[in-house]
Amino acid sequence: MSEPISIPNSQGLKKGLLTSTANMDGVRVPINRPLFGDEELKAVMSVVKDTNLTSSNLEGGKKVREFEQALASYLKVKDVVAVNSGTSALLSSLMAADIGPGDEVIVPSFTFAATANVVKMAGATPVFADILLEDYCIDPDDVAKKITEKTKAIIPVDIYGHVSKVKEIKEIAYAKNIVVIEDAAQSLGSMDKGSYAGSIADMACFSFYASKVITTGEGGAVAVNDQELARKLRMIRNHGMIQGYDTTILGLNMRMPEVEAAIGVEQMKRLESFIQLRRRNANAFTEKLRECKDVVPPYEPETKRYNYYLYTIYVKNPRDALMQRLRGAGYGAVVYYDTPVHMTPYYQKSYPVSLKNTEDAAKHVLSLPVHPAVKLEEVEEMAVLVKSFGNA
Ligand SMILES: Cc1ncc(COP(=O)(O)O)c(C=O)c1O
């Protein structure tokens, strides 16, 4: 077994490609990319040779258990249940909390659609709350205003790898018996006051989609501190079965395949070095953009550590022209998200709501590549393009 990669060398790793709906012709430096070494290849080969590709045991297969243990000990939580996507992590958490028709779940609209879609899939009603512009995460004051007798859960989203105000939200929620499910799909390895994102909510959901800080291709996991809840989640990912065909509660097939878990075990060994490279690039960016009056770099409070899954600036004007300029120079700048969920065609008619900060952010944010394969010279070049933009 070779040592984890050292900083700042990510050169030996194979760089994968991501499919994207945006036009990325001519882009050399994509917004994110999977990074694999020989260890991932060997781990996959060994599962394939073993032919134990999956397990419908309640506890899951050997590699699934190993991946879960690696995540639980990293996050310092009692248990982790691996599933086949971040979406499944969210849906199984709602199912484990018995959320269904007649219940309301408060979610931000400034997120990937999965956060709201799972609420609909569970048969409940999403209620959209606004965000704070300081970190683009849900605003606890707006959450408090949107609580009704029907509210059963709140899903703060750690957007861009920033960390939501989970403690404040827990205080509001617990007084009213409301479950807090953190959408930590983007924030593996981010921290707040010494605790990892996803370690203090009732349940926290991670994604290992190909763009994420570590990946298993597709994949997800739920972190919990309650062993009973963990057991329920394991049943839900396995059609509610405990032993054989004994469906005891409602569930689905949300199992993570062994090949993916084997990749995840190797990726976990690289996680801290990946985050340190992302943070090196992000800090270099912020240093260079500090004096630029046309953009606001991300603000990281002293008590927090962001994983910089996305390095997102607020561009005063005109954002899309700057994005095109960066893409023209080979950098895959991307807007996450130009259409907030409540304004998408599916939601806008049924959920009419005005969310001032969300709509403002959607017009002004721009994410720039800082993943581990981005070199400091490239950060420098992007910063020059951003800084000179207002004067071009
Ligand atoms: C904030 C957020 N929530 C949920 C998800 C869903 O995760 P997945 O794509 O693994 O289903 C994502 C993933 O892209 C995400 O970014």
The ligand as a Tripos MOL2 file, in Angstrom:
@<TRIPOS>MOLECULE
LIG
   16    16     1     0     0
SMALL
NO_CHARGES

@<TRIPOS>ATOM
      1 C1        -26.7120   19.9770   -2.4990 C.3       1 LIG1
      2 C2        -26.9270   18.6260   -3.1070 C.ar      1 LIG1
      3 N1        -27.8810   17.8410   -2.6110 N.ar      1 LIG1
      4 C3        -28.1060   16.6010   -3.1060 C.ar      1 LIG1
      5 C4        -27.3620   16.1050   -4.1570 C.ar      1 LIG1
      6 C5        -27.7030   14.7690   -4.7230 C.3       1 LIG1
      7 O1        -26.6250   13.8920   -4.7480 O.3       1 LIG1
      8 P1        -26.5030   12.7750   -5.8980 P.3       1 LIG1
      9 O2        -26.2170   13.4480   -7.1810 O.co2     1 LIG1
     10 O3        -25.3490   11.9270   -5.4220 O.co2     1 LIG1
     11 O4        -27.7740   12.0190   -5.9040 O.co2     1 LIG1
     12 C6        -26.3500   16.8920   -4.6830 C.ar      1 LIG1
     13 C7        -25.5200   16.3730   -5.7800 C.2       1 LIG1
     14 O5        -25.1340   16.6140   -6.7130 O.2       1 LIG1
     15 C8        -26.1150   18.1920   -4.1700 C.ar      1 LIG1
     16 O6        -25.1730   18.9760   -4.6600 O.3       1 LIG1
@<TRIPOS>BOND
     1     1     2 1
     2     2     3 ar
     3     2    15 ar
     4     3     4 ar
     5     4     5 ar
     6     5     6 1
     7     5    12 ar
     8     6     7 1
     9     7     8 1
    10     8     9 2
    11     8    10 1
    12     8    11 1
    13    12    13 1
    14    12    15 ar
    15    13    14 2
    16    15    16 1
@<TRIPOS>SUBSTRUCTURE
     1 LIG1         1 GROUP 0 **** ****
